[in-house]
Amino acid sequence: MVRWVTMSLLLAILVVVRGVTGAGLTGQEAGAPVSSAYDWKICFDLNRLDDRGLQGPPGGLRALHYEYCLPDRPEALAAVSAIDPTLQMQRGSPGRIGCGSAELLCLGHTHQPEYATVLRRLAELPVIRQICEAHFE
């Protein structure tokens, strides 16, 4: 009985920890194209995308747009500009992700060569806290 309770508690802790850290959100176990220590920063499932970075039904494929906040500093801007050719910035807009007044809202999309590598390299930057799917309304 004690062993069962202990195992149940350990399993519950594992589930909570995975939820808090975001482990598995990128489909890492299923062989997603991104696999690094920073996968938890990417908060959408890359398994939804084909090799061209597109998602959706065969007759309605579209890119996945993403957003992140970046400190409004020249060196941070230079770093992301060198990584992501789809980068668009918006000053003064928090976006859905909630950028602060000293941050730039950065937007990009996955319809580009090596999109998974681009996302991994962005996620590895310490100035980026999280990369989330952008929903335009």
C-alpha positions in Angstrom: 0.0 0.0 0.0 2.8 2.4 0.9 4.7 1.6 -2.3 1.5 2.3 -4.4 1.0 5.6 -2.6 4.6 6.6 -3.1 4.5 5.7 -6.8 1.2 7.6 -7.2 2.7 10.7 -5.6 5.9 10.5 -7.8 3.7 10.2 -10.9 1.6 13.2 -9.8 4.7 15.3 -9.2 6.1 14.3 -12.6 2.8 15.4 -14.3 2.9 18.8 -12.4 6.6 19.4 -13.2 6.1 18.6 -16.9 3.1 21.0 -16.9 5.0 23.8 -15.2 8.2 23.5 -17.3 6.3 23.0 -20.5 8.1 19.7 -21.2 6.5 17.9 -24.1 4.8 21.0 -25.5 6.9 20.9 -28.7 6.3 17.2 -29.2 9.9 16.3 -28.4 9.1 12.7 -27.6 7.4 12.3 -31.0 10.5 13.3 -32.9 9.8 17.0 -33.5 12.4 18.8 -35.5 13.5 20.9 -32.5 15.3 19.2 -29.6 17.3 21.3 -27.3 17.4 22.3 -23.7 15.3 25.4 -24.7 12.3 23.6 -26.2 10.2 24.6 -23.2 10.4 28.2 -24.5 8.5 27.3 -27.6 4.8 27.0 -26.6 3.3 25.4 -29.7 3.5 21.9 -31.2 6.0 21.8 -34.1 4.5 18.4 -35.1 1.6 20.3 -36.6 4.0 21.7 -39.3 5.2 20.0 -42.5 8.7 20.3 -43.8 7.9 23.7 -45.4 6.7 25.0 -42.1 3.0 24.9 -43.1 0.0 23.5 -41.3 -3.7 22.8 -42.0 -5.7 20.8 -44.5 -4.2 20.0 -48.0 -6.2 22.7 -49.7 -5.6 25.3 -47.0 -2.0 25.1 -45.9 -0.7 28.2 -44.0 2.3 29.3 -42.0 2.3 29.4 -38.2 3.0 32.9 -37.0 4.8 33.4 -33.7 5.6 36.2 -31.4 8.0 37.0 -28.6 9.2 40.0 -26.6 12.7 41.4 -27.0 14.5 44.0 -24.9 14.6 47.3 -27.0 18.4 47.2 -27.2 20.5 47.3 -30.4 22.5 44.2 -29.6 19.3 42.1 -28.9 17.8 43.4 -32.2 21.0 42.5 -34.1 21.0 39.0 -32.6 17.4 38.1 -33.7 17.8 39.9 -37.1 20.7 37.7 -37.9 18.7 34.5 -37.1 15.2 35.2 -38.5 14.6 36.6 -41.9 10.9 36.8 -41.3 11.3 39.1 -38.3 8.9 42.1 -38.0 9.0 44.4 -35.0 6.3 46.5 -33.5 7.2 49.2 -30.9 4.6 50.1 -28.3 2.4 47.0 -28.8 2.3 44.4 -26.1 0.9 41.7 -28.4 -0.9 38.8 -26.8 2.3 37.7 -25.2 2.4 40.9 -23.1 5.6 42.8 -23.9 6.6 45.5 -21.5 7.2 49.2 -22.3 11.0 48.5 -22.6 10.4 45.6 -25.0 9.7 45.2 -28.7 7.0 42.9 -29.9 8.7 40.6 -32.5 6.7 38.6 -35.0 7.9 35.8 -37.4 6.5 32.8 -39.2 7.4 29.3 -40.0 7.1 29.4 -43.8 10.9 29.7 -44.3 13.8 27.3 -44.9 15.0 25.6 -41.7 12.2 27.1 -39.6 12.9 24.6 -36.8 16.5 25.7 -36.6 15.4 29.3 -36.6 13.1 28.7 -33.7 15.7 26.7 -31.8 18.3 29.4 -32.2 15.8 32.1 -31.1 14.9 30.0 -28.0 18.5 29.7 -27.1 18.9 33.4 -26.7 18.7 34.3 -23.0 16.9 37.6 -23.9 13.8 35.7 -25.2 11.6 34.3 -22.4 9.0 32.5 -24.6 7.9 32.1 -28.2 4.2 31.7 -28.6 1.8 31.3 -31.5 0.5 34.6 -32.7 -3.3 34.8 -33.4 -4.3 37.8 -35.5 -7.8 39.0 -35.0 
